[in-house]
Amino acid sequence: MELPRIISADDHVIEAPDVWTSRLPSKFVDRAPRVKREKGVMNRAAGGWNPDPDAPGAKWADVWYYETMVFPLIRGYAHSGYESDDALNLITYDDILPSTWKRAERFVDMDKNHTDVSLCYPSITRFCGQIFLEQEDKELSLLCVQAFNDWMIDEWCGTERPARLIPLTMIPLWDAELASEEIRRCADKGSHAVMFSECPPYLNLPSIYSGWWDPMFRACDETDTVINIHVGSSSNLISTAPDAPPDMGLCLTYVNSLLSLTDWLYSGVFELFPSLRVALAESQAGWIPFAAQRVDNTWKKGNEKWTESVAKATRRATVLPSSQLDGHIFACIFDDLEGLRNRDLIGMKHLLFETDFPHADSTFPHSLKTAEELVTMAGLNEQETYQFLRGNAIDLFKLDKYFGIDH
């Protein structure tokens, strides 16, 4: 069959060098996130950047500075276009595909990759804007979050309809009320998706059991805003040993999504906010049937045997947790054949395709070939293929309602 043009539920944009310096009040420009081109080396043992042009092996790099953060641009954030390279190699904006950070060029590469529409997570700010949580001056942090959102909505995604780029709202993670206000502000500007952490306590923030996030969840519920949770958005990735191969760590990224799914099902949040929808990015899906079964089994045992533990819970599901999967949890796949083979257990409408451009896991520029292989090997029929590659994303993000993208 002829495959429909892809709607990718997880891609990335490298923030342009002037996102903040061109938008913040002049008094903040020298402290805002900004780029300097320097020659130096990464002192990996010390965990830092050494801007020393005379150091052995010194290379040019575009380095992001923001308060206490020093972040050289590295290959791992813009791997597409390179067959093989160390993810920690230093680079400049001149070294990466222009489509990683330039809008017009992005459309060209999307067309090459059979991709019609793309939802993009940030890069330098990390996957839910953690860098602004980490700095002390929260007045500046809030201005930076708002500036990013204005750039994302107005400049990167634009106002053309039908849209080709779908905005993702960043929130001030340190204040749930401010987060609620920013979600509503951005929804008024046309953004109905927000990035969030897979495990807030890893960021020293309250859990979703606590009730602390309820203003944010209520804002999402009332503005048709989808919560998007990318692996690594807790600034923590699972590994087994310091000397384990790097690709083994990459293999285990889905475990973060498993932890997040368990929290969402156990917490009973969907009982309180019945319209809330959560998309797990780069999660894969083959593990979901077992995870849901295990959550149900332990939840039942807790009800029957561990009454003291249940009584102490801040918040806990009052209905069978797996019953809350339907219409609430969505998973993004880039090469997960088992997830598609188990579509009847997961629910076909909950599976979305992603190209993960421009990361090392990306199927760019061969996403059409990858999609053809996946749908063929999983035995998807024409309707299921359409759902997976396009239709489910339209329904989840209501792209027909908000962005002029019809079925």
Protein Blocks (a to p, Z undefined) as FASTA:
>chain_A
ZZdddddfbdcddddfklmmmmgcfklmmmmccdddddddddfknopacddfkbghiacd
ddddehjbccdddfklmmghpabdcfkbccdfklpcfklmpmklmmmmmmmnopabdcdd
dfknojnopmmmmpmblmlmmmmmmmmmmmmmmmmnomadcdfbdcdddddfkbmklmmm
mmmmmmmnopacdcddfblmlnopacfknommmmmmmmmmmnopacdddehilopacdfb
fkbcfklmmmmmmmmmmmmmmmmmmnommmmmmmbccddehkbjmlmmmmmmmmmmmmmm
mmmmmmmlmmmpmbdcfbdfklmmgopaccddfklmklmmmmmmnopklpccdehiabfk
lcbfklmmmmmmmmmmnopafklmmmmmmmmmmmmnommlmnopaZZ
